[in-house]
Structures are given as C-alpha cells and as structure tokens.
Amino acid sequence: MSDLSRPPVWLSYAMIGALLLALTQMPYGYYQFLRLIVTAYCAYMAFWHFQRKPGFFAWIYTAAAIKNNPVFIIAMDRDTHAIFNIATALLILLEMTEARESFLRPKKR
C-alpha cells in the first residue's frame, strides 16, 4: 500500500471556491476547466480513501468524479448542475472537517 498524503487544505478550499464560483455566470471554458479539476480532485480523494479504509467518502468521491468527468459528459440543465456543485462543495467541506477531526482527535480504544 502506498503512503499517499491528503491534498493541502488550501487546495480543498480552492476547490470549494471554484465550485461556488460556478454558480455565477461564467464563460463556458470555465465550466470545462471546472469539470477537469473537480474530476482530478475527486478521483484522487476516492483513491486516497480506498487506500486507507473504503467507506462512505471513498464511494461518494467516486460518484462525484464520474459525474464531473470531462470525457463522458452527463448533460443537465444549469439549475441541476448548480445543485451538484453545491453538494460537491459541501462534500469536500464535510470530508475535510471529518478527516481533520479524526486526525487531531483519534478515537480512544
């Protein structure tokens, strides 16, 4: 098993910001770029979670990577994409706080 590290916290916050920025009116190229970076981030996080302990976050990041992939685009209207962008931003925030809590305060046995 490889020793992968979590992405830096600033990158997670940047992903959240990029997803929320997509709620505004942006050029089409921004949305294409967003698909690419969100897919890369979610795929890495899914892989990271599968390496550590497969569970909820591993599978939900896999689903987010598949939904955002730039190759096989899942067509949706703008409002539906907005809902998924908010959900993905909340996923990243939830996972960051959950992981941070588990690293800072390990469960006592």
C-alpha positions in Angstrom: 0.0 0.0 0.0 1.4 3.4 -1.0 1.7 6.2 1.6 -0.4 8.9 0.0 -0.9 12.2 1.6 -4.0 14.3 1.7 -4.1 17.4 -0.5 -3.2 20.6 1.2 -6.1 22.3 3.0 -5.7 25.4 0.7 -6.4 23.2 -2.3 -9.6 21.8 -0.7 -10.8 25.4 0.0 -9.8 26.4 -3.6 -12.0 23.6 -4.9 -14.9 24.7 -2.8 -14.4 28.3 -4.1 -14.2 27.2 -7.7 -17.4 25.1 -7.3 -19.3 28.0 -5.7 -17.9 30.5 -8.3 -19.6 28.3 -11.0 -22.9 29.4 -9.5 -22.4 32.8 -11.2 -22.4 33.5 -14.9 -19.0 32.4 -16.2 -17.7 31.7 -19.7 -18.2 28.1 -21.0 -14.5 27.4 -20.8 -14.6 27.9 -17.0 -17.1 25.1 -16.7 -15.0 22.8 -18.8 -11.9 23.6 -16.7 -14.0 23.0 -13.5 -15.0 19.6 -14.8 -11.3 18.7 -15.2 -10.1 19.9 -11.9 -13.1 18.6 -9.9 -12.7 15.2 -11.5 -9.0 15.1 -10.8 -9.5 16.1 -7.2 -12.4 13.7 -6.5 -10.6 10.8 -8.2 -7.5 11.4 -6.1 -9.6 11.7 -2.9 -11.5 8.5 -3.8 -8.2 6.7 -4.4 -6.9 8.1 -1.1 -9.9 6.9 0.9 -9.9 3.4 -0.8 -6.2 3.1 0.2 -6.9 4.0 3.8 -10.3 2.5 4.5 -13.0 2.0 1.9 -16.2 3.6 3.1 -18.7 6.3 2.5 -16.3 9.0 1.4 -14.5 6.6 -1.0 -17.7 5.8 -2.8 -19.2 9.3 -2.8 -15.9 10.8 -4.2 -16.0 8.1 -6.9 -19.6 9.1 -7.8 -18.6 12.8 -7.9 -15.6 12.0 -10.2 -17.8 10.1 -12.5 -20.5 12.8 -12.6 -17.9 15.5 -13.3 -15.7 13.7 -15.8 -14.9 15.7 -18.9 -14.9 12.8 -21.3 -18.4 11.2 -20.9 -20.4 14.3 -20.1 -23.7 13.9 -18.2 -25.9 16.6 -19.7 -28.1 18.5 -17.2 -29.7 21.9 -17.1 -27.9 24.8 -15.3 -30.0 24.5 -12.1 -29.3 20.8 -11.7 -25.5 21.5 -12.2 -25.8 24.2 -9.5 -27.3 21.7 -7.1 -24.5 19.2 -7.8 -21.8 21.9 -7.4 -23.2 22.9 -4.0 -23.4 19.2 -3.0 -19.8 18.6 -4.1 -18.6 21.7 -2.2 -20.4 20.5 0.9 -19.0 17.0 0.5 -15.4 18.4 0.4 -16.1 20.6 3.4 -17.7 17.8 5.4 -14.9 15.4 4.5 -12.2 17.9 5.4 -13.8 18.5 8.9 -14.4 14.8 9.4 -10.9 13.9 8.4 -9.3 16.7 10.4 -11.3 15.7 13.5 -10.2 12.0 13.1 -6.5 13.1 12.7 -6.5 15.6 15.5 -8.5 13.6 18.0 -8.1 9.8 17.4 -10.8 7.6 18.9 -9.7 6.0 22.2 -10.0 2.3 22.5 
